[in-house]
């Protein structure tokens, strides 16, 4: 019998390179001019950045674009030859050059911008709303995974939508397994919490929120009724790639604000001492540690903690 040879699975590098090639083809970066104009990709990017403000110091523009100074000089020279850009000495510093678009340059940018909008509109118009959501989420995650030090991005806190409850359970299971080695019993616990929330939901007394960063789901928190006087903050989580944007604090603030408006006198939460970042948020908001107890859960020896906040 002939032996069977299996091709090795594609590595992350292989898939990344394939995606890059595919995306390059999709948006037409291989042609002689971008968006059927006579501008190269680099020229178009320079025009875009110049259009974002009235004028630029060339050194600031180079830093923003992260390209070689001599290369930028050549690109700006070509744009000046086309009458799209002007350069002049800074009135504040004779060593600095000020770069700005001419009226023709702003017209060229407007045309590029219009064609880009039309191109993307045509690309996404066949997609369903669910597919568009997946596309936006994927782009947001890719951007923040590969630029973890970039603190920019739009954070939105919104209510629960269909599909979010399963995401909450799945991400808790995956993240806690990766970061703390917790076993699947933790995911089962979160699934029970989420199921109980949905089955016994008390309008006006309970709520849940999803945080989005640049359109991608990046975190969650739940507020449930512990008793008539006490609300409980549950299953706070922030995606590892989305940390550093203040999402955890915003979710906790939203939860506490809701509990106050719902008429609760106190809010409590249960956590474990290994969750250091979360505990710092609770302390900053005003929660105080009231009880600790050792326990063995999720495959580990842990120290559980009860925290309370007077509302």
The 8 nearest C-alpha neighbors of each residue, nearest first, counted from 0:
[[1, 2, 3, 4, 5, 6, 7, 8],
 [2, 0, 3, 4, 5, 6, 7, 8],
 [1, 3, 0, 4, 5, 6, 7, 8],
 [2, 4, 1, 5, 0, 6, 7, 8],
 [5, 3, 2, 6, 7, 1, 8, 0],
 [6, 4, 7, 3, 8, 2, 9, 1],
 [5, 7, 8, 4, 9, 3, 10, 13],
 [8, 6, 5, 9, 10, 4, 13, 11],
 [9, 7, 10, 6, 5, 13, 11, 14],
 [8, 10, 13, 14, 7, 11, 12, 6],
 [9, 11, 13, 12, 14, 8, 15, 7],
 [10, 12, 14, 13, 15, 9, 16, 8],
 [11, 13, 15, 10, 14, 16, 9, 17],
 [14, 12, 10, 16, 11, 15, 9, 17],
 [13, 15, 17, 11, 16, 12, 18, 10],
 [14, 16, 12, 18, 17, 13, 11, 19],
 [17, 15, 19, 13, 18, 14, 12, 20],
 [16, 18, 14, 20, 19, 15, 21, 13],
 [17, 19, 21, 15, 16, 20, 22, 14],
 [20, 18, 16, 22, 17, 21, 23, 15],
 [21, 19, 23, 17, 18, 22, 16, 24],
 [20, 22, 18, 24, 23, 19, 17, 25],
 [21, 23, 25, 19, 24, 20, 18, 26],
 [24, 22, 20, 28, 21, 25, 26, 27],
 [23, 25, 27, 21, 22, 26, 20, 28],
 [26, 24, 22, 23, 27, 21, 28, 20],
 [27, 25, 24, 23, 28, 22, 118, 34],
 [26, 28, 24, 29, 25, 23, 30, 33],
 [27, 29, 23, 30, 26, 33, 24, 40],
 [30, 28, 27, 31, 24, 23, 32, 33],
 [29, 31, 32, 28, 27, 33, 35, 34],
 [30, 32, 29, 33, 39, 37, 38, 28],
 [33, 31, 37, 36, 38, 39, 30, 35],
 [32, 34, 35, 36, 39, 40, 38, 28],
 [35, 33, 36, 32, 114, 115, 111, 27],
 [36, 34, 33, 32, 37, 30, 31, 38],
 [37, 35, 32, 38, 34, 33, 111, 39],
 [36, 38, 32, 39, 35, 33, 31, 34],
 [39, 37, 32, 36, 42, 33, 43, 40],
 [38, 40, 42, 32, 41, 33, 43, 37],
 [39, 41, 43, 42, 33, 44, 38, 28],
 [42, 40, 44, 43, 39, 45, 74, 38],
 [43, 41, 45, 39, 44, 40, 38, 46],
 [42, 44, 46, 40, 41, 45, 38, 47],
 [43, 45, 47, 41, 46, 42, 40, 48],
 [46, 44, 42, 48, 47, 43, 49, 41],
 [45, 47, 43, 49, 44, 48, 108, 50],
 [46, 48, 44, 50, 45, 49, 43, 108],
 [49, 47, 45, 51, 50, 46, 44, 60],
 [50, 48, 46, 51, 47, 45, 52, 99],
 [51, 49, 47, 48, 52, 46, 105, 53],
 [50, 52, 48, 49, 47, 53, 54, 46],
 [53, 51, 50, 54, 49, 55, 48, 99],
 [52, 54, 99, 50, 51, 55, 49, 100],
 [55, 53, 99, 52, 98, 97, 49, 56],
 [56, 54, 98, 97, 57, 60, 99, 59],
 [55, 57, 97, 59, 58, 96, 98, 60],
 [56, 58, 60, 59, 96, 55, 97, 98],
 [57, 59, 61, 60, 56, 62, 95, 96],
 [60, 58, 62, 56, 57, 61, 63, 55],
 [59, 61, 57, 63, 62, 58, 64, 55],
 [60, 62, 58, 64, 59, 63, 65, 66],
 [63, 61, 65, 59, 60, 64, 58, 66],
 [62, 64, 60, 61, 65, 59, 48, 66],
 [63, 65, 61, 62, 66, 60, 45, 48],
 [66, 64, 62, 63, 61, 67, 60, 68],
 [65, 67, 64, 61, 68, 71, 70, 62],
 [66, 68, 70, 69, 71, 65, 61, 72],
 [69, 67, 71, 70, 72, 66, 61, 58],
 [68, 70, 72, 71, 67, 73, 66, 74],
 [71, 69, 73, 67, 72, 68, 74, 66],
 [70, 72, 74, 68, 73, 69, 75, 67],
 [73, 71, 69, 75, 70, 74, 76, 68],
 [74, 72, 76, 70, 71, 75, 77, 69],
 [75, 73, 71, 77, 76, 72, 70, 78],
 [76, 74, 78, 72, 77, 73, 79, 71],
 [75, 77, 73, 79, 74, 78, 72, 80],
 [78, 76, 80, 74, 79, 75, 73, 81],
 [77, 79, 75, 81, 80, 83, 76, 84],
 [80, 78, 84, 82, 76, 81, 77, 83],
 [79, 81, 77, 78, 82, 76, 83, 84],
 [82, 80, 78, 79, 83, 77, 84, 76],
 [83, 81, 79, 80, 84, 78, 103, 101],
 [82, 84, 104, 101, 78, 103, 81, 79],
 [85, 83, 100, 79, 101, 78, 99, 82],
 [84, 86, 99, 98, 79, 100, 101, 87],
 [87, 85, 98, 97, 96, 99, 84, 88],
 [88, 86, 97, 96, 89, 98, 85, 95],
 [89, 87, 96, 93, 97, 95, 90, 86],
 [88, 90, 92, 91, 95, 96, 97, 93],
 [91, 89, 92, 88, 93, 95, 87, 97],
 [90, 92, 89, 93, 95, 88, 94, 96],
 [93, 91, 89, 94, 95, 90, 88, 96],
 [92, 94, 95, 89, 88, 90, 91, 96],
 [95, 93, 92, 96, 88, 89, 91, 90],
 [96, 94, 89, 92, 93, 88, 56, 97],
 [95, 97, 88, 89, 87, 57, 56, 86],
 [96, 98, 56, 87, 86, 55, 89, 88],
 [97, 99, 86, 55, 54, 85, 57, 56],
 [100, 98, 54, 85, 84, 55, 49, 101],
 [99, 101, 84, 104, 83, 105, 85, 49],
 [100, 102, 104, 103, 83, 84, 105, 85],
 [101, 103, 105, 104, 106, 100, 83, 107],
 [104, 102, 106, 101, 83, 105, 107, 82],
 [105, 103, 83, 101, 107, 100, 106, 102],
 [106, 104, 108, 102, 107, 103, 100, 109],
 [105, 107, 103, 109, 104, 108, 110, 102],
 [108, 106, 104, 110, 105, 109, 103, 111],
 [107, 109, 105, 111, 110, 106, 46, 112],
 [110, 108, 106, 112, 107, 111, 113, 105],
 [109, 111, 113, 107, 112, 108, 114, 106],
 [112, 110, 108, 114, 113, 109, 115, 107],
 [111, 113, 109, 115, 110, 114, 108, 116],
 [114, 112, 110, 116, 115, 111, 109, 117],
 [113, 115, 117, 111, 116, 112, 118, 110],
 [114, 116, 118, 112, 117, 113, 111, 119],
 [117, 115, 113, 119, 114, 118, 120, 112],
 [116, 118, 120, 114, 115, 119, 121, 113],
 [117, 119, 115, 121, 116, 120, 114, 122],
 [120, 118, 122, 116, 121, 117, 123, 115],
 [121, 119, 117, 122, 123, 118, 124, 116],
 [120, 122, 118, 119, 124, 123, 117, 125],
 [123, 121, 119, 120, 124, 118, 125, 126],
 [122, 124, 120, 126, 125, 121, 119, 131],
 [123, 125, 121, 126, 120, 122, 127, 119],
 [126, 124, 123, 127, 122, 121, 120, 130],
 [127, 125, 123, 124, 130, 131, 128, 129],
 [126, 128, 130, 129, 131, 125, 124, 123],
 [127, 129, 131, 130, 132, 126, 133, 124],
 [128, 130, 132, 127, 131, 133, 126, 134],
 [131, 129, 133, 127, 132, 128, 126, 134],
 [130, 132, 134, 128, 133, 129, 126, 135],
 [131, 133, 129, 135, 130, 134, 136, 128],
 [134, 132, 130, 136, 131, 135, 137, 129],
 [133, 135, 131, 137, 132, 136, 130, 138],
 [136, 134, 132, 138, 137, 133, 214, 131],
 [137, 135, 215, 133, 139, 134, 138, 214],
 [136, 138, 134, 140, 139, 135, 133, 141],
 [139, 137, 141, 135, 136, 140, 142, 134],
 [140, 138, 136, 142, 137, 213, 141, 215],
 [139, 141, 137, 143, 142, 138, 144, 136],
 [142, 140, 138, 144, 139, 143, 137, 145],
 [141, 143, 139, 140, 145, 144, 146, 138],
 [144, 142, 146, 147, 140, 145, 141, 240],
 [145, 143, 141, 240, 142, 147, 146, 140],
 [144, 146, 143, 142, 147, 141, 140, 148],
 [147, 145, 143, 148, 149, 144, 142, 141],
 [146, 148, 143, 149, 144, 145, 240, 150],
 [149, 147, 146, 150, 143, 243, 145, 151],
 [148, 150, 147, 151, 146, 143, 152, 243],
 [151, 149, 148, 244, 152, 243, 147, 146],
 [152, 150, 149, 153, 244, 148, 154, 213],
 [151, 153, 213, 212, 154, 150, 244, 149],
 [152, 154, 213, 212, 155, 151, 211, 214],
 [153, 155, 212, 211, 152, 213, 156, 210],
 [156, 154, 211, 210, 157, 153, 212, 214],
 [155, 157, 210, 209, 211, 208, 154, 158],
 [158, 156, 209, 208, 155, 210, 159, 211],
 [159, 157, 208, 209, 207, 160, 156, 206],
 [158, 160, 208, 163, 207, 209, 157, 161],
 [159, 161, 163, 162, 158, 164, 209, 157],
 [162, 160, 163, 159, 164, 165, 166, 158],
 [161, 163, 164, 165, 160, 166, 159, 167],
 [164, 162, 166, 165, 161, 160, 159, 167],
 [165, 163, 167, 166, 162, 168, 193, 161],
 [164, 166, 168, 167, 163, 162, 169, 190],
 [165, 167, 163, 169, 164, 168, 170, 162],
 [168, 166, 164, 165, 170, 169, 163, 171],
 [169, 167, 165, 171, 166, 190, 170, 189],
 [170, 168, 166, 172, 171, 167, 165, 173],
 [171, 169, 173, 172, 167, 168, 174, 166],
 [172, 170, 168, 174, 169, 173, 175, 167],
 [171, 173, 186, 169, 170, 175, 174, 176],
 [172, 174, 170, 176, 171, 175, 177, 169],
 [175, 173, 177, 171, 176, 172, 170, 178],
 [176, 174, 178, 179, 177, 172, 173, 181],
 [175, 177, 180, 181, 173, 174, 179, 178],
 [176, 178, 174, 175, 180, 179, 173, 181],
 [177, 179, 175, 176, 174, 180, 181, 173],
 [180, 178, 175, 181, 176, 177, 174, 273],
 [179, 181, 176, 177, 178, 182, 175, 298],
 [182, 180, 176, 297, 179, 175, 298, 185],
 [181, 183, 297, 184, 298, 176, 185, 180],
 [182, 184, 186, 185, 187, 172, 181, 297],
 [185, 183, 187, 186, 182, 297, 188, 181],
 [186, 184, 188, 187, 183, 297, 182, 189],
 [185, 187, 172, 189, 183, 188, 184, 190],
 [186, 188, 184, 190, 185, 189, 191, 183],
 [189, 187, 185, 191, 190, 186, 184, 192],
 [188, 190, 192, 186, 191, 187, 168, 193],
 [189, 191, 187, 193, 188, 192, 168, 194],
 [192, 190, 194, 188, 189, 193, 195, 187],
 [193, 191, 189, 195, 190, 194, 196, 188],
 [192, 194, 196, 190, 191, 195, 189, 197],
 [195, 193, 191, 197, 196, 192, 190, 198],
 [196, 194, 198, 192, 197, 193, 199, 191],
 [197, 195, 193, 200, 194, 199, 198, 192],
 [196, 198, 194, 200, 195, 199, 193, 192],
 [199, 197, 195, 196, 200, 194, 193, 201],
 [200, 198, 196, 197, 195, 201, 194, 202],
 [199, 201, 197, 196, 198, 202, 205, 195],
 [200, 202, 204, 205, 203, 199, 224, 206],
 [203, 201, 204, 205, 200, 206, 199, 261],
 [202, 204, 205, 201, 261, 206, 257, 260],
 [205, 203, 201, 202, 261, 224, 206, 223],
 [206, 204, 223, 222, 201, 203, 202, 224],
 [205, 207, 222, 221, 223, 208, 204, 203],
 [208, 206, 221, 220, 222, 159, 158, 209],
 [207, 209, 158, 219, 157, 220, 159, 221],
 [208, 210, 219, 157, 218, 156, 158, 159],
 [211, 209, 156, 218, 217, 155, 219, 216],
 [210, 212, 216, 215, 155, 217, 214, 154],
 [211, 213, 154, 215, 214, 153, 217, 152],
 [212, 214, 153, 139, 215, 152, 211, 154],
 [213, 215, 212, 211, 136, 135, 139, 216],
 [216, 214, 136, 211, 212, 139, 213, 217],
 [217, 215, 211, 210, 218, 212, 214, 209],
 [216, 218, 238, 211, 210, 237, 212, 215],
 [219, 217, 237, 210, 236, 209, 238, 216],
 [220, 218, 209, 208, 236, 235, 210, 237],
 [219, 221, 235, 234, 208, 207, 233, 250],
 [222, 220, 207, 233, 232, 206, 234, 223],
 [221, 223, 232, 206, 205, 231, 207, 254],
 [224, 222, 205, 231, 230, 225, 221, 232],
 [225, 223, 230, 226, 231, 205, 229, 204],
 [224, 226, 230, 229, 231, 223, 227, 228],
 [227, 225, 229, 228, 224, 230, 231, 263],
 [226, 228, 229, 224, 225, 263, 230, 264],
 [227, 229, 263, 264, 226, 265, 230, 225],
 [230, 228, 265, 226, 225, 266, 263, 227],
 [229, 231, 266, 224, 225, 223, 263, 265],
 [232, 230, 267, 223, 266, 268, 222, 225],
 [231, 233, 222, 268, 221, 267, 223, 230],
 [232, 234, 221, 235, 220, 231, 222, 268],
 [235, 233, 220, 236, 221, 232, 219, 189],
 [236, 234, 220, 219, 233, 221, 237, 218],
 [235, 237, 218, 219, 234, 238, 220, 247],
 [238, 236, 218, 217, 247, 239, 242, 241],
 [237, 239, 217, 241, 240, 218, 242, 236],
 [240, 238, 241, 242, 237, 174, 217, 144],
 [239, 241, 144, 238, 242, 143, 147, 140],
 [242, 240, 238, 239, 217, 243, 244, 237],
 [243, 241, 239, 244, 240, 237, 238, 246],
 [242, 244, 245, 241, 150, 246, 148, 147],
 [243, 245, 246, 242, 150, 241, 151, 154],
 [246, 244, 248, 247, 243, 249, 242, 250],
 [245, 247, 249, 244, 248, 250, 210, 237],
 [248, 246, 250, 249, 245, 237, 251, 236],
 [249, 247, 251, 250, 246, 245, 280, 252],
 [248, 250, 252, 246, 251, 247, 253, 245],
 [251, 249, 253, 247, 248, 252, 246, 220],
 [250, 252, 254, 248, 253, 249, 255, 247],
 [253, 251, 249, 255, 254, 250, 256, 248],
 [254, 252, 250, 256, 251, 255, 249, 257],
 [253, 255, 251, 257, 252, 256, 222, 250],
 [256, 254, 258, 252, 257, 253, 251, 259],
 [257, 255, 253, 259, 258, 254, 252, 260],
 [256, 258, 260, 254, 259, 255, 261, 253],
 [259, 257, 261, 255, 256, 260, 263, 254],
 [260, 258, 256, 262, 261, 257, 263, 310],
 [259, 261, 257, 262, 258, 256, 263, 255],
 [262, 260, 258, 259, 204, 263, 257, 203],
 [263, 261, 259, 260, 264, 258, 228, 204],
 [262, 264, 228, 229, 265, 259, 258, 261],
 [265, 263, 310, 228, 229, 309, 262, 266],
 [264, 266, 309, 229, 310, 263, 308, 230],
 [267, 265, 230, 308, 229, 231, 307, 309],
 [268, 266, 307, 231, 306, 308, 232, 230],
 [269, 267, 232, 306, 231, 305, 233, 270],
 [268, 270, 305, 304, 306, 303, 267, 271],
 [269, 271, 304, 303, 268, 305, 272, 274],
 [272, 270, 303, 304, 273, 302, 274, 301],
 [271, 273, 274, 302, 303, 275, 304, 270],
 [274, 272, 275, 271, 301, 302, 179, 270],
 [275, 273, 272, 277, 276, 271, 278, 270],
 [274, 276, 278, 273, 277, 279, 272, 271],
 [277, 275, 279, 278, 274, 280, 273, 281],
 [278, 276, 280, 279, 275, 274, 281, 247],
 [277, 279, 281, 275, 280, 276, 282, 274],
 [278, 280, 282, 276, 277, 281, 283, 275],
 [279, 281, 283, 277, 278, 282, 248, 284],
 [282, 280, 278, 284, 286, 279, 283, 285],
 [281, 283, 286, 279, 285, 284, 280, 278],
 [284, 282, 280, 285, 281, 279, 286, 278],
 [283, 285, 281, 282, 286, 280, 252, 251],
 [286, 284, 282, 283, 308, 281, 287, 309],
 [285, 287, 308, 282, 307, 281, 306, 284],
 [288, 286, 306, 307, 289, 285, 308, 282],
 [287, 289, 306, 290, 305, 307, 286, 304],
 [288, 290, 306, 305, 287, 307, 291, 304],
 [291, 289, 305, 304, 288, 292, 306, 303],
 [292, 290, 304, 303, 305, 302, 293, 289],
 [291, 293, 303, 302, 294, 304, 290, 301],
 [292, 294, 302, 301, 303, 291, 295, 300],
 [295, 293, 301, 300, 302, 296, 292, 303],
 [294, 296, 300, 299, 301, 298, 297, 293],
 [297, 295, 298, 299, 294, 300, 301, 185],
 [296, 298, 181, 182, 185, 184, 299, 295],
 [297, 299, 296, 182, 181, 295, 300, 180],
 [300, 298, 295, 296, 297, 301, 181, 180],
 [299, 301, 295, 294, 296, 302, 298, 293],
 [302, 300, 294, 293, 295, 299, 303, 271],
 [301, 303, 293, 292, 271, 272, 294, 291],
 [304, 302, 271, 292, 291, 270, 293, 301],
 [303, 305, 291, 270, 271, 269, 290, 306],
 [304, 306, 269, 290, 289, 268, 288, 291],
 [305, 307, 288, 268, 287, 267, 289, 286],
 [308, 306, 267, 286, 287, 266, 268, 288],
 [309, 307, 286, 266, 265, 310, 267, 285],
 [310, 308, 265, 264, 266, 307, 286, 285],
 [309, 265, 264, 259, 308, 266, 263, 258]]
